[in-house]
Amino acid sequence: MFLTPSELETLTGYAQNGRQRRWLDSHQWRYESAANGRVVVSRAYAESRLSGIPQKKEWEPNFDAFKKVA
């Protein structure tokens, strides 16, 4: 579900949470902070970023369906 602390260290090259955050921010990665201060990165997100295959977009309404037809 989430990258392990060891995997985060391998990804960022840093063991400290603050440095991991700076690396993730500078590379425009999404992450959350757990209550204990640890960095949390979704495994699915990391796999998507590293593979180059974009994640599926969340559902969006089809606003074109509301356009008036003349």
mmCIF file as gemmi writes it, N, C-alpha and C atoms, coordinates in Angstrom:
data_model
loop_
_atom_site.group_PDB
_atom_site.id
_atom_site.type_symbol
_atom_site.label_atom_id
_atom_site.label_alt_id
_atom_site.label_comp_id
_atom_site.label_asym_id
_atom_site.label_entity_id
_atom_site.label_seq_id
_atom_site.pdbx_PDB_ins_code
_atom_site.Cartn_x
_atom_site.Cartn_y
_atom_site.Cartn_z
_atom_site.occupancy
_atom_site.B_iso_or_equiv
_atom_site.pdbx_formal_charge
_atom_site.auth_seq_id
_atom_site.auth_asym_id
_atom_site.pdbx_PDB_model_num
ATOM 1 N N . MET Axp A 1 ? 0.813 -1.179 0 1 0 ? 1 A 1
ATOM 2 C CA . MET Axp A 1 ? 0 0 0 1 0 ? 1 A 1
ATOM 3 C C . MET Axp A 1 ? 0.873 1.265 0 1 0 ? 1 A 1
ATOM 4 N N . PHE Axp A 2 ? 1.915 1.284 0.861 1 0 ? 2 A 1
ATOM 5 C CA . PHE Axp A 2 ? 2.827 2.424 0.933 1 0 ? 2 A 1
ATOM 6 C C . PHE Axp A 2 ? 4.269 1.95 0.83 1 0 ? 2 A 1
ATOM 7 N N . LEU Axp A 3 ? 5.156 2.843 0.368 1 0 ? 3 A 1
ATOM 8 C CA . LEU Axp A 3 ? 6.57 2.505 0.34 1 0 ? 3 A 1
ATOM 9 C C . LEU Axp A 3 ? 7.078 2.353 1.768 1 0 ? 3 A 1
ATOM 10 N N . THR Axp A 4 ? 7.988 1.404 1.975 1 0 ? 4 A 1
ATOM 11 C CA . THR Axp A 4 ? 8.584 1.211 3.294 1 0 ? 4 A 1
ATOM 12 C C . THR Axp A 4 ? 9.622 2.308 3.533 1 0 ? 4 A 1
ATOM 13 N N . PRO Axp A 5 ? 10.003 2.541 4.782 1 0 ? 5 A 1
ATOM 14 C CA . PRO Axp A 5 ? 11.065 3.522 5.049 1 0 ? 5 A 1
ATOM 15 C C . PRO Axp A 5 ? 12.343 3.228 4.252 1 0 ? 5 A 1
ATOM 16 N N . SER Axp A 6 ? 12.674 1.959 4.106 1 0 ? 6 A 1
ATOM 17 C CA . SER Axp A 6 ? 13.861 1.574 3.337 1 0 ? 6 A 1
ATOM 18 C C . SER Axp A 6 ? 13.706 1.941 1.858 1 0 ? 6 A 1
ATOM 19 N N . GLU Axp A 7 ? 12.514 1.711 1.312 1 0 ? 7 A 1
ATOM 20 C CA . GLU Axp A 7 ? 12.266 2.056 -0.097 1 0 ? 7 A 1
ATOM 21 C C . GLU Axp A 7 ? 12.297 3.563 -0.302 1 0 ? 7 A 1
ATOM 22 N N . LEU Axp A 8 ? 11.768 4.319 0.654 1 0 ? 8 A 1
ATOM 23 C CA . LEU Axp A 8 ? 11.83 5.782 0.558 1 0 ? 8 A 1
ATOM 24 C C . LEU Axp A 8 ? 13.271 6.263 0.592 1 0 ? 8 A 1
ATOM 25 N N . GLU Axp A 9 ? 14.08 5.631 1.423 1 0 ? 9 A 1
ATOM 26 C CA . GLU Axp A 9 ? 15.493 6 1.487 1 0 ? 9 A 1
ATOM 27 C C . GLU Axp A 9 ? 16.194 5.686 0.169 1 0 ? 9 A 1
ATOM 28 N N . THR Axp A 10 ? 15.872 4.546 -0.413 1 0 ? 10 A 1
ATOM 29 C CA . THR Axp A 10 ? 16.459 4.19 -1.71 1 0 ? 10 A 1
ATOM 30 C C . THR Axp A 10 ? 16.021 5.168 -2.791 1 0 ? 10 A 1
ATOM 31 N N . LEU Axp A 11 ? 14.746 5.526 -2.791 1 0 ? 11 A 1
ATOM 32 C CA . LEU Axp A 11 ? 14.206 6.453 -3.786 1 0 ? 11 A 1
ATOM 33 C C . LEU Axp A 11 ? 14.848 7.826 -3.68 1 0 ? 11 A 1
ATOM 34 N N . THR Axp A 12 ? 14.892 8.368 -2.467 1 0 ? 12 A 1
ATOM 35 C CA . THR Axp A 12 ? 15.345 9.746 -2.284 1 0 ? 12 A 1
ATOM 36 C C . THR Axp A 12 ? 16.844 9.87 -2.027 1 0 ? 12 A 1
ATOM 37 N N . GLY Axp A 13 ? 17.435 8.796 -1.516 1 0 ? 13 A 1
ATOM 38 C CA . GLY Axp A 13 ? 18.848 8.863 -1.143 1 0 ? 13 A 1
ATOM 39 C C . GLY Axp A 13 ? 19.049 9.416 0.255 1 0 ? 13 A 1
ATOM 40 N N . TYR Axp A 14 ? 17.954 9.629 0.988 1 0 ? 14 A 1
ATOM 41 C CA . TYR Axp A 14 ? 18.02 10.216 2.327 1 0 ? 14 A 1
ATOM 42 C C . TYR Axp A 14 ? 17.235 9.373 3.33 1 0 ? 14 A 1
ATOM 43 N N . ALA Axp A 15 ? 17.762 9.286 4.552 1 0 ? 15 A 1
ATOM 44 C CA . ALA Axp A 15 ? 17.085 8.565 5.628 1 0 ? 15 A 1
ATOM 45 C C . ALA Axp A 15 ? 16.233 9.505 6.467 1 0 ? 15 A 1
ATOM 46 N N . GLN Axp A 16 ? 16.602 10.768 6.531 1 0 ? 16 A 1
ATOM 47 C CA . GLN Axp A 16 ? 15.879 11.726 7.376 1 0 ? 16 A 1
ATOM 48 C C . GLN Axp A 16 ? 14.617 12.219 6.673 1 0 ? 16 A 1
ATOM 49 N N . ASN Axp A 17 ? 13.526 12.301 7.452 1 0 ? 17 A 1
ATOM 50 C CA . ASN Axp A 17 ? 12.233 12.706 6.893 1 0 ? 17 A 1
ATOM 51 C C . ASN Axp A 17 ? 12.277 14.07 6.215 1 0 ? 17 A 1
ATOM 52 N N . GLY Axp A 18 ? 12.932 15.041 6.84 1 0 ? 18 A 1
ATOM 53 C CA . GLY Axp A 18 ? 12.995 16.385 6.262 1 0 ? 18 A 1
ATOM 54 C C . GLY Axp A 18 ? 13.691 16.4 4.918 1 0 ? 18 A 1
ATOM 55 N N . ARG Axp A 19 ? 14.751 15.653 4.813 1 0 ? 19 A 1
ATOM 56 C CA . ARG Axp A 19 ? 15.469 15.589 3.528 1 0 ? 19 A 1
ATOM 57 C C . ARG Axp A 19 ? 14.668 14.826 2.48 1 0 ? 19 A 1
ATOM 58 N N . GLN Axp A 20 ? 13.955 13.804 2.924 1 0 ? 20 A 1
ATOM 59 C CA . GLN Axp A 20 ? 13.082 13.083 1.986 1 0 ? 20 A 1
ATOM 60 C C . GLN Axp A 20 ? 12.011 14.023 1.443 1 0 ? 20 A 1
ATOM 61 N N . ARG Axp A 21 ? 11.427 14.826 2.321 1 0 ? 21 A 1
ATOM 62 C CA . ARG Axp A 21 ? 10.404 15.791 1.883 1 0 ? 21 A 1
ATOM 63 C C . ARG Axp A 21 ? 10.973 16.782 0.87 1 0 ? 21 A 1
ATOM 64 N N . ARG Axp A 22 ? 12.152 17.304 1.14 1 0 ? 22 A 1
ATOM 65 C CA . ARG Axp A 22 ? 12.776 18.257 0.204 1 0 ? 22 A 1
ATOM 66 C C . ARG Axp A 22 ? 13.013 17.603 -1.154 1 0 ? 22 A 1
ATOM 67 N N . TRP Axp A 23 ? 13.488 16.358 -1.143 1 0 ? 23 A 1
ATOM 68 C CA . TRP Axp A 23 ? 13.724 15.657 -2.409 1 0 ? 23 A 1
ATOM 69 C C . TRP Axp A 23 ? 12.4 15.456 -3.15 1 0 ? 23 A 1
ATOM 70 N N . LEU Axp A 24 ? 11.388 14.971 -2.441 1 0 ? 24 A 1
ATOM 71 C CA . LEU Axp A 24 ? 10.084 14.732 -3.06 1 0 ? 24 A 1
ATOM 72 C C . LEU Axp A 24 ? 9.492 16.033 -3.602 1 0 ? 24 A 1
ATOM 73 N N . ASP Axp A 25 ? 9.591 17.111 -2.833 1 0 ? 25 A 1
ATOM 74 C CA . ASP Axp A 25 ? 9.099 18.416 -3.3 1 0 ? 25 A 1
ATOM 75 C C . ASP Axp A 25 ? 9.841 18.868 -4.553 1 0 ? 25 A 1
ATOM 76 N N . SER Axp A 26 ? 11.157 18.735 -4.553 1 0 ? 26 A 1
ATOM 77 C CA . SER Axp A 26 ? 11.943 19.217 -5.699 1 0 ? 26 A 1
ATOM 78 C C . SER Axp A 26 ? 11.699 18.393 -6.958 1 0 ? 26 A 1
ATOM 79 N N . HIS Axp A 27 ? 11.252 17.155 -6.794 1 0 ? 27 A 1
ATOM 80 C CA . HIS Axp A 27 ? 10.949 16.301 -7.939 1 0 ? 27 A 1
ATOM 81 C C . HIS Axp A 27 ? 9.445 16.199 -8.202 1 0 ? 27 A 1
ATOM 82 N N . GLN Axp A 28 ? 8.677 17.033 -7.507 1 0 ? 28 A 1
ATOM 83 C CA . GLN Axp A 28 ? 7.225 17.144 -7.689 1 0 ? 28 A 1
ATOM 84 C C . GLN Axp A 28 ? 6.494 15.816 -7.479 1 0 ? 28 A 1
ATOM 85 N N . TRP Axp A 29 ? 6.861 15.128 -6.412 1 0 ? 29 A 1
ATOM 86 C CA . TRP Axp A 29 ? 6.177 13.901 -6.019 1 0 ? 29 A 1
ATOM 87 C C . TRP Axp A 29 ? 5.115 14.238 -4.992 1 0 ? 29 A 1
ATOM 88 N N . ARG Axp A 30 ? 3.987 13.548 -5.044 1 0 ? 30 A 1
ATOM 89 C CA . ARG Axp A 30 ? 2.933 13.714 -4.037 1 0 ? 30 A 1
ATOM 90 C C . ARG Axp A 30 ? 3.235 12.791 -2.864 1 0 ? 30 A 1
ATOM 91 N N . TYR Axp A 31 ? 2.986 13.278 -1.666 1 0 ? 31 A 1
ATOM 92 C CA . TYR Axp A 31 ? 3.178 12.468 -0.463 1 0 ? 31 A 1
ATOM 93 C C . TYR Axp A 31 ? 2.349 13.055 0.659 1 0 ? 31 A 1
ATOM 94 N N . GLU Axp A 32 ? 2.218 12.308 1.715 1 0 ? 32 A 1
ATOM 95 C CA . GLU Axp A 32 ? 1.532 12.751 2.921 1 0 ? 32 A 1
ATOM 96 C C . GLU Axp A 32 ? 2.503 12.588 4.082 1 0 ? 32 A 1
ATOM 97 N N . SER Axp A 33 ? 2.171 13.223 5.181 1 0 ? 33 A 1
ATOM 98 C CA . SER Axp A 33 ? 2.943 13.062 6.398 1 0 ? 33 A 1
ATOM 99 C C . SER Axp A 33 ? 2.085 12.33 7.412 1 0 ? 33 A 1
ATOM 100 N N . ALA Axp A 34 ? 2.62 11.26 7.974 1 0 ? 34 A 1
ATOM 101 C CA . ALA Axp A 34 ? 1.896 10.504 8.999 1 0 ? 34 A 1
ATOM 102 C C . ALA Axp A 34 ? 1.942 11.277 10.313 1 0 ? 34 A 1
ATOM 103 N N . ALA Axp A 35 ? 1.121 10.875 11.264 1 0 ? 35 A 1
ATOM 104 C CA . ALA Axp A 35 ? 1.057 11.546 12.567 1 0 ? 35 A 1
ATOM 105 C C . ALA Axp A 35 ? 2.408 11.518 13.284 1 0 ? 35 A 1
ATOM 106 N N . ASN Axp A 36 ? 3.204 10.489 13.003 1 0 ? 36 A 1
ATOM 107 C CA . ASN Axp A 36 ? 4.522 10.384 13.642 1 0 ? 36 A 1
ATOM 108 C C . ASN Axp A 36 ? 5.612 11.155 12.89 1 0 ? 36 A 1
ATOM 109 N N . GLY Axp A 37 ? 5.215 11.875 11.835 1 0 ? 37 A 1
ATOM 110 C CA . GLY Axp A 37 ? 6.166 12.685 11.079 1 0 ? 37 A 1
ATOM 111 C C . GLY Axp A 37 ? 6.803 11.984 9.896 1 0 ? 37 A 1
ATOM 112 N N . ARG Axp A 38 ? 6.553 10.713 9.747 1 0 ? 38 A 1
ATOM 113 C CA . ARG Axp A 38 ? 7.13 9.969 8.63 1 0 ? 38 A 1
ATOM 114 C C . ARG Axp A 38 ? 6.483 10.369 7.302 1 0 ? 38 A 1
ATOM 115 N N . VAL Axp A 39 ? 7.273 10.274 6.251 1 0 ? 39 A 1
ATOM 116 C CA . VAL Axp A 39 ? 6.79 10.537 4.898 1 0 ? 39 A 1
ATOM 117 C C . VAL Axp A 39 ? 6.052 9.29 4.409 1 0 ? 39 A 1
ATOM 118 N N . VAL Axp A 40 ? 4.896 9.495 3.774 1 0 ? 40 A 1
ATOM 119 C CA . VAL Axp A 40 ? 4.094 8.38 3.274 1 0 ? 40 A 1
ATOM 120 C C . VAL Axp A 40 ? 3.854 8.592 1.785 1 0 ? 40 A 1
ATOM 121 N N . VAL Axp A 41 ? 4.31 7.609 0.984 1 0 ? 41 A 1
ATOM 122 C CA . VAL Axp A 41 ? 4.127 7.646 -0.47 1 0 ? 41 A 1
ATOM 123 C C . VAL Axp A 41 ? 3.391 6.379 -0.882 1 0 ? 41 A 1
ATOM 124 N N . SER Axp A 42 ? 2.33 6.538 -1.629 1 0 ? 42 A 1
ATOM 125 C CA . SER Axp A 42 ? 1.558 5.399 -2.117 1 0 ? 42 A 1
ATOM 126 C C . SER Axp A 42 ? 2.413 4.561 -3.06 1 0 ? 42 A 1
ATOM 127 N N . ARG Axp A 43 ? 2.373 3.248 -2.864 1 0 ? 43 A 1
ATOM 128 C CA . ARG Axp A 43 ? 3.126 2.34 -3.735 1 0 ? 43 A 1
ATOM 129 C C . ARG Axp A 43 ? 2.631 2.439 -5.178 1 0 ? 43 A 1
ATOM 130 N N . ALA Axp A 44 ? 1.312 2.532 -5.371 1 0 ? 44 A 1
ATOM 131 C CA . ALA Axp A 44 ? 0.757 2.632 -6.726 1 0 ? 44 A 1
ATOM 132 C C . ALA Axp A 44 ? 1.245 3.907 -7.408 1 0 ? 44 A 1
ATOM 133 N N . TYR Axp A 45 ? 1.293 5.019 -6.647 1 0 ? 45 A 1
ATOM 134 C CA . TYR Axp A 45 ? 1.771 6.283 -7.211 1 0 ? 45 A 1
ATOM 135 C C . TYR Axp A 45 ? 3.243 6.172 -7.597 1 0 ? 45 A 1
ATOM 136 N N . ALA Axp A 46 ? 4.047 5.604 -6.713 1 0 ? 46 A 1
ATOM 137 C CA . ALA Axp A 46 ? 5.48 5.46 -6.992 1 0 ? 46 A 1
ATOM 138 C C . ALA Axp A 46 ? 5.707 4.58 -8.215 1 0 ? 46 A 1
ATOM 139 N N . GLU Axp A 47 ? 4.988 3.466 -8.299 1 0 ? 47 A 1
ATOM 140 C CA . GLU Axp A 47 ? 5.143 2.578 -9.456 1 0 ? 47 A 1
ATOM 141 C C . GLU Axp A 47 ? 4.734 3.28 -10.744 1 0 ? 47 A 1
ATOM 142 N N . SER Axp A 48 ? 3.684 4.075 -10.674 1 0 ? 48 A 1
ATOM 143 C CA . SER Axp A 48 ? 3.233 4.827 -11.845 1 0 ? 48 A 1
ATOM 144 C C . SER Axp A 48 ? 4.298 5.838 -12.279 1 0 ? 48 A 1
ATOM 145 N N . ARG Axp A 49 ? 4.824 6.592 -11.318 1 0 ? 49 A 1
ATOM 146 C CA . ARG Axp A 49 ? 5.852 7.598 -11.633 1 0 ? 49 A 1
ATOM 147 C C . ARG Axp A 49 ? 7.103 6.957 -12.216 1 0 ? 49 A 1
ATOM 148 N N . LEU Axp A 50 ? 7.525 5.859 -11.618 1 0 ? 50 A 1
ATOM 149 C CA . LEU Axp A 50 ? 8.777 5.23 -12.046 1 0 ? 50 A 1
ATOM 150 C C . LEU Axp A 50 ? 8.633 4.472 -13.358 1 0 ? 50 A 1
ATOM 151 N N . SER Axp A 51 ? 7.427 4.006 -13.674 1 0 ? 51 A 1
ATOM 152 C CA . SER Axp A 51 ? 7.222 3.259 -14.922 1 0 ? 51 A 1
ATOM 153 C C . SER Axp A 51 ? 6.935 4.175 -16.1 1 0 ? 51 A 1
ATOM 154 N N . GLY Axp A 52 ? 6.505 5.411 -15.803 1 0 ? 52 A 1
ATOM 155 C CA . GLY Axp A 52 ? 6.149 6.33 -16.866 1 0 ? 52 A 1
ATOM 156 C C . GLY Axp A 52 ? 4.727 6.139 -17.361 1 0 ? 52 A 1
ATOM 157 N N . ILE Axp A 53 ? 3.997 5.203 -16.759 1 0 ? 53 A 1
ATOM 158 C CA . ILE Axp A 53 ? 2.606 4.968 -17.135 1 0 ? 53 A 1
ATOM 159 C C . ILE Axp A 53 ? 1.726 5.795 -16.203 1 0 ? 53 A 1
ATOM 160 N N . PRO Axp A 54 ? 0.964 6.748 -16.746 1 0 ? 54 A 1
ATOM 161 C CA . PRO Axp A 54 ? 0.143 7.604 -15.875 1 0 ? 54 A 1
ATOM 162 C C . PRO Axp A 54 ? -0.941 6.818 -15.159 1 0 ? 54 A 1
ATOM 163 N N . GLN Axp A 55 ? -1.261 7.28 -13.947 1 0 ? 55 A 1
ATOM 164 C CA . GLN Axp A 55 ? -2.355 6.673 -13.201 1 0 ? 55 A 1
ATOM 165 C C . GLN Axp A 55 ? -3.666 7.022 -13.863 1 0 ? 55 A 1
ATOM 166 N N . LYS Axp A 56 ? -4.666 6.197 -13.619 1 0 ? 56 A 1
ATOM 167 C CA . LYS Axp A 56 ? -5.996 6.497 -14.14 1 0 ? 56 A 1
ATOM 168 C C . LYS Axp A 56 ? -6.507 7.759 -13.475 1 0 ? 56 A 1
ATOM 169 N N . LYS Axp A 57 ? -7.123 8.611 -14.263 1 0 ? 57 A 1
ATOM 170 C CA . LYS Axp A 57 ? -7.721 9.831 -13.715 1 0 ? 57 A 1
ATOM 171 C C . LYS Axp A 57 ? -8.988 9.473 -12.962 1 0 ? 57 A 1
ATOM 172 N N . GLU Axp A 58 ? -9.258 10.275 -11.959 1 0 ? 58 A 1
ATOM 173 C CA . GLU Axp A 58 ? -10.52 10.106 -11.262 1 0 ? 58 A 1
ATOM 174 C C . GLU Axp A 58 ? -11.646 10.501 -12.198 1 0 ? 58 A 1
ATOM 175 N N . TRP Axp A 59 ? -12.823 10.041 -11.905 1 0 ? 59 A 1
ATOM 176 C CA . TRP Axp A 59 ? -13.987 10.334 -12.727 1 0 ? 59 A 1
ATOM 177 C C . TRP Axp A 59 ? -14.215 11.834 -12.794 1 0 ? 59 A 1
ATOM 178 N N . GLU Axp A 60 ? -14.508 12.316 -13.985 1 0 ? 60 A 1
ATOM 179 C CA . GLU Axp A 60 ? -14.836 13.722 -14.194 1 0 ? 60 A 1
ATOM 180 C C . GLU Axp A 60 ? -16.155 13.793 -14.95 1 0 ? 60 A 1
ATOM 181 N N . PRO Axp A 61 ? -17.003 14.743 -14.611 1 0 ? 61 A 1
ATOM 182 C CA . PRO Axp A 61 ? -18.273 14.857 -15.338 1 0 ? 61 A 1
ATOM 183 C C . PRO Axp A 61 ? -18.05 15.293 -16.779 1 0 ? 61 A 1
ATOM 184 N N . ASN Axp A 62 ? -18.954 14.904 -17.643 1 0 ? 62 A 1
ATOM 185 C CA . ASN Axp A 62 ? -18.905 15.284 -19.049 1 0 ? 62 A 1
ATOM 186 C C . ASN Axp A 62 ? -19.738 16.556 -19.226 1 0 ? 62 A 1
ATOM 187 N N . PHE Axp A 63 ? -19.075 17.705 -19.114 1 0 ? 63 A 1
ATOM 188 C CA . PHE Axp A 63 ? -19.783 18.971 -19.219 1 0 ? 63 A 1
ATOM 189 C C . PHE Axp A 63 ? -20.272 19.243 -20.638 1 0 ? 63 A 1
ATOM 190 N N . ASP Axp A 64 ? -19.698 18.606 -21.635 1 0 ? 64 A 1
ATOM 191 C CA . ASP Axp A 64 ? -20.164 18.768 -23.003 1 0 ? 64 A 1
ATOM 192 C C . ASP Axp A 64 ? -21.603 18.269 -23.159 1 0 ? 64 A 1
ATOM 193 N N . ALA Axp A 65 ? -22.009 17.347 -22.332 1 0 ? 65 A 1
ATOM 194 C CA . ALA Axp A 65 ? -23.357 16.81 -22.412 1 0 ? 65 A 1
ATOM 195 C C . ALA Axp A 65 ? -24.414 17.857 -22.052 1 0 ? 65 A 1
ATOM 196 N N . PHE Axp A 66 ? -24.002 18.92 -21.392 1 0 ? 66 A 1
ATOM 197 C CA . PHE Axp A 66 ? -24.937 19.966 -20.979 1 0 ? 66 A 1
ATOM 198 C C . PHE Axp A 66 ? -25.064 21.105 -21.989 1 0 ? 66 A 1
ATOM 199 N N . LYS Axp A 67 ? -24.262 21.062 -23.023 1 0 ? 67 A 1
ATOM 200 C CA . LYS Axp A 67 ? -24.318 22.123 -24.039 1 0 ? 67 A 1
ATOM 201 C C . LYS Axp A 67 ? -25.628 22.013 -24.816 1 0 ? 67 A 1
ATOM 202 N N . LYS Axp A 68 ? -26.168 23.178 -25.156 1 0 ? 68 A 1
ATOM 203 C CA . LYS Axp A 68 ? -27.411 23.195 -25.944 1 0 ? 68 A 1
ATOM 204 C C . LYS Axp A 68 ? -27.12 22.798 -27.375 1 0 ? 68 A 1
ATOM 205 N N . VAL Axp A 69 ? -27.997 22.02 -27.916 1 0 ? 69 A 1
ATOM 206 C CA . VAL Axp A 69 ? -27.88 21.635 -29.319 1 0 ? 69 A 1
ATOM 207 C C . VAL Axp A 69 ? -28.827 22.526 -30.111 1 0 ? 69 A 1
ATOM 208 N N . ALA Axp A 70 ? -28.297 23.18 -31.139 1 0 ? 70 A 1
ATOM 209 C CA . ALA Axp A 70 ? -29.113 24.128 -31.92 1 0 ? 70 A 1
ATOM 210 C C . ALA Axp A 70 ? -29.956 23.418 -32.935 1 0 ? 70 A 1
